[in-house]
Amino acid sequence: MKAKTGVTLVLLAAFVYVAAQEGESEQNVVEELLVETLVKPETCSVTSEMGDTLQIHYTGKLLADGKVIDSSLSRDPLVVELGKRTVIPGLEQSLVGVCEGQKIKTTIPPHLAYGKRGYPPTIPADAALEFEVEVMSLIQATPWQKMVNDVFPLVCLGLVPTLLGMVGLYLYNKANAQRPGKKKAKDKKSKKK
């Protein structure tokens, strides 16, 4: 009788372990960004690049159960400037290379969505998401905007150390300028005696 109970417990433990492993693998099936084109206009001569501005309508769902987490269909289109990180990384990456009028479906892994924290209570931790997106309009960045987006951060990166160096030099000179002044005052006092 004890042997039967022991075998039953071992089989039960193995079953629970296998079921747990299958549950984990279903959650983490999506490891990379997948983008599928649902509709592409006949003429697609201009595609989006970083710095461009898109107006999109979207519907986002949890991949696990298909529950809708957000949709823009009942309001104005969402304005997304690529490269400004106004949407989750996976959605922004899937919007590079699309054209006006295109519809895509993108499957976003957890690390390119809300990650281990999730977005309680709507989005659980480590949730893969699926978005259907329609690009309503595409406004290309002007050469000036592209230059500002590409060059301005580098200029700022160079200016910060320069400004800090100038402040340090000013403080150093100010500190050294006070020392001789104190010596002169001491010299004047000693001469008066």
C-alpha positions in Angstrom: 0.0 0.0 0.0 2.8 2.4 0.9 4.5 1.7 -2.4 1.3 2.5 -4.3 0.9 5.8 -2.4 4.6 6.7 -3.1 4.3 6.0 -6.8 1.0 8.0 -6.9 2.7 11.0 -5.2 5.7 10.8 -7.6 3.4 10.7 -10.6 1.3 13.6 -9.2 4.5 15.7 -8.5 5.7 15.0 -12.1 2.3 16.0 -13.5 2.3 19.3 -11.5 5.9 20.0 -12.6 5.1 19.4 -16.3 1.9 21.5 -16.0 3.9 24.4 -14.4 6.5 24.2 -17.1 3.9 24.4 -19.9 2.3 27.4 -18.1 5.6 29.2 -18.0 6.4 28.4 -21.6 3.0 29.7 -22.8 3.7 33.0 -21.0 7.2 33.5 -22.5 6.6 32.2 -26.0 7.2 35.6 -27.5 10.9 36.5 -27.2 11.3 38.9 -30.1 9.2 41.5 -31.8 7.0 40.2 -34.6 5.4 42.5 -37.1 2.9 41.4 -39.7 1.5 43.6 -42.4 -2.3 43.3 -42.6 -2.9 46.0 -45.3 -0.4 47.9 -47.4 -1.4 50.7 -49.7 -0.7 50.2 -53.4 1.7 53.2 -53.4 4.1 53.3 -50.5 6.9 55.5 -51.7 7.6 57.1 -48.3 8.2 55.0 -45.2 8.7 56.2 -41.6 12.1 56.8 -40.1 13.2 58.0 -36.6 12.2 61.6 -36.1 9.0 61.3 -38.2 5.6 62.0 -36.7 2.8 59.5 -37.1 -0.9 59.6 -36.2 -2.1 56.1 -35.4 -5.2 54.3 -34.3 -4.5 51.2 -32.3 -6.0 48.4 -30.3 -3.8 46.7 -27.7 -4.5 43.3 -26.2 -2.9 40.8 -23.8 -1.5 38.0 -25.9 -2.4 35.4 -23.3 -6.2 35.9 -23.2 -6.9 38.5 -25.9 -8.3 41.0 -23.3 -8.3 44.6 -24.7 -6.0 46.8 -22.6 -6.4 50.0 -24.6 -7.7 51.4 -27.8 -7.7 54.8 -29.6 -10.7 54.0 -31.8 -13.1 55.9 -29.7 -10.9 59.1 -29.5 -8.5 61.1 -31.7 -5.6 59.2 -33.2 -2.4 59.0 -31.1 0.4 61.2 -32.2 3.8 59.4 -32.0 7.1 61.1 -32.8 9.5 58.2 -33.5 12.6 58.4 -31.3 10.9 60.4 -28.4 9.9 57.3 -26.5 6.3 58.3 -26.1 5.1 54.7 -26.5 6.5 51.4 -25.3 9.7 50.4 -27.1 8.2 47.4 -29.0 5.4 49.6 -30.5 7.8 52.3 -31.5 10.2 49.8 -33.2 7.3 48.3 -35.1 6.3 51.7 -36.5 9.7 52.3 -38.2 9.4 51.5 -41.9 5.6 51.8 -42.3 3.7 54.1 -44.7 0.5 56.1 -44.5 -2.5 53.9 -44.7 -0.7 50.8 -43.7 -2.2 48.4 -41.1 0.1 46.1 -39.0 -0.3 43.6 -36.3 2.7 43.5 -33.9 3.4 41.0 -31.2 5.5 42.6 -28.4 7.6 40.5 -25.9 7.5 41.5 -22.3 10.9 43.1 -22.3 9.9 45.5 -25.0 6.5 46.3 -23.3 6.0 46.7 -19.5 8.5 44.0 -18.4 8.6 42.4 -15.0 6.6 45.2 -13.3 3.7 45.2 -15.7 1.2 48.0 -15.5 -1.2 47.0 -12.6 -4.0 46.4 -12.6 -4.5 46.3 -16.4 -1.3 44.6 -17.6 0.2 41.7 -15.5 4.0 41.3 -15.0 5.9 39.7 -17.9 2.9 40.0 -20.3 3.3 39.8 -24.0 1.1 42.2 -25.9 -0.5 42.3 -29.4 -1.3 45.6 -31.1 -3.2 46.2 -34.3 -2.2 49.6 -35.7 -3.4 51.7 -38.6 -1.2 54.6 -39.7 -3.5 57.5 -40.3 -0.9 60.0 -41.4 2.9 60.3 -41.7 4.7 63.6 -41.4 8.4 63.4 -42.3 10.9 65.2 -40.2 12.4 68.2 -42.1 16.2 68.3 -42.5 16.3 70.9 -39.8 14.4 68.7 -37.4 16.6 65.7 -38.2 19.7 67.8 -37.6 18.3 69.1 -34.3 17.4 65.6 -33.3 20.8 64.1 -34.3 23.2 67.0 -33.5 21.6 68.8 -30.5 22.0 66.0 -28.0 25.7 65.7 -29.1 26.2 69.5 -28.7 24.6 69.3 -25.2 26.8 66.4 -24.3 29.9 68.5 -25.3 28.6 71.7 -23.6 28.0 70.2 -20.2 31.7 69.3 -19.5 32.8 72.6 -21.1 30.4 74.6 -18.8 31.5 72.6 -15.8 35.1 73.3 -16.7 34.5 77.0 -17.0 32.7 77.1 -13.6 35.7 75.2 -12.1 38.2 77.6 -13.7 36.2 80.6 -12.5 36.1 79.3 -8.9 39.8 78.4 -9.0 40.7 81.9 -10.2 38.5 83.5 -7.6 40.0 81.4 -4.8 43.5 82.3 -6.0 42.7 85.9 -6.4 41.6 86.2 -2.7 44.9 84.7 -1.3 47.2 87.5 -2.5 44.6 90.0 -1.3 44.8 88.6 2.2 48.6 88.7 2.1 48.6 92.4 1.0 46.3 93.3 3.9 48.6 91.5 6.3 51.6 93.2 4.7 49.9 96.6 5.1 49.2 95.9 8.8 52.8 94.9 9.5 54.2 98.0 7.7 52.0 100.3 9.9 53.5 98.9 13.1 
